[in-house]
Amino acid sequence: MQRHYVMYYEMSYGLNIEMHKQAEIVKRLSGICAQIIPFLTQEHQQQVLQAVERAKQVTVGELNSLIGQQLQPLSHHAPPVPLTPRPEPFIPLLSGQQLHTFPCCMWGPMGRGPW
């Protein structure tokens, strides 16, 4: 039971890290778009602003539908991918007063962090 808890904790911690990375990517890309848009022609500015607004309104259902459409052609050619996680080496890290462990692959070069 404890192994299941540890595996669940590591997976949820990994997802949390991944969500923070994605949020940082979104923030940086939004900043780049905001800097570039004024240099576009008026017509292109309108197109980009409409695309950005549409992207903000995409729902989880629409994303799942699109992913399903993209994966469907692949399912005829590729063998199914197993959903069980492969064993990874883990590095224990002391954060505050709690001991956290997560996969080594989440750390960048020289152990400087996941980014």
N, C-alpha and C positions, 0 to 999 in steps of 0.2 A: 504494500500500500504506500509505503514511504517513497519507493522508487517512482510510482505513478505521480505522487504529489510533486516530487522533484522535477520529473519530466514536464508536468503541466506548468510548474512555476518557470522553468527555463524557457519553455515555448512562449508563455505569456510575456515574459520579460523580453524575449527576442522580438515578439510582435510589437511591444511597446517601443523598443529602440527603433524598429523599422518605421513605425508611424512617426516618430520624432524626426527621423531622417527625411521621410517624405514631406513632412510639414516644412522642414528647412529648405528642401528643394523647391517647393511651391513658393515659398517666400522669396527666394532668390530669383526664380524665373519671373515672378510677378514684378519684382524690382527692375529686372532687365527689360521687360515689356513696357513698363511705365517710362523708362528712359528712352526707348527706341520709338515709341508711338508718335511723339511730336515730330519726328523727322520724316514720317511717311506722308504721302499725299493725302488729301482730305478723304478721297474715296477709300484708300487702303486703311486709313484710321478708322473709318466707320465699320469696315469689314472686320478688322481686328477686335474692335470694341464689342461688336455683336458676337463674335466667336468667344470672347472671354466671358461675356454675360451668359451665353449658352452653356459654357463649360461649368459655370458656377451652379447651374440648375440641373445638372445631370444627377439622376437618382441611382441608388444602389441597384435597383431592378434593371435599369437601362445598362449599367455596367455589366451586370451578370449576363444579360442577354447578349451584349456584344462579345463578351469573353466566350460565351457558349458558341456563338456563330464562328468565332475565329478558331476554336478548338475542334469543332466538328469536322472540318476537312482533315485535320491531323489524325483523328481517331481511326481513319481508314488505313493509314499508312504506318503509323508508329505503334509499337506495343504499349500497353497501358503502363503508366508510371505508378510504382507502389507508393502509397501514402504514409508508410511507416517511416519515421525519421531514422536516419543512419546514425550510428554512434559517432560522436564528436569528442575530441579532447576538451576538457573544461578547465578554466582558470578560476579559482576562487578569488573574489574581490571583497574587501571589507568596505562597506559603505555605511557610515554612521555607526550604529551598533548592531547592524544586521550583516550576516555573511551572505553574499550573492554569488551565484555561479552562473556562467553562461558560456556558449561555445567560443572557442578561440577564434574561429573564423569571423567573428563579429568585430574583431579588433584589427585595426589598420597596421601598417608597417611599424615595427619597433614598439608595438604595444601602446601606441599613443591614443587609442580610443577608436570608436567605431566610425569616425568620420575622417 
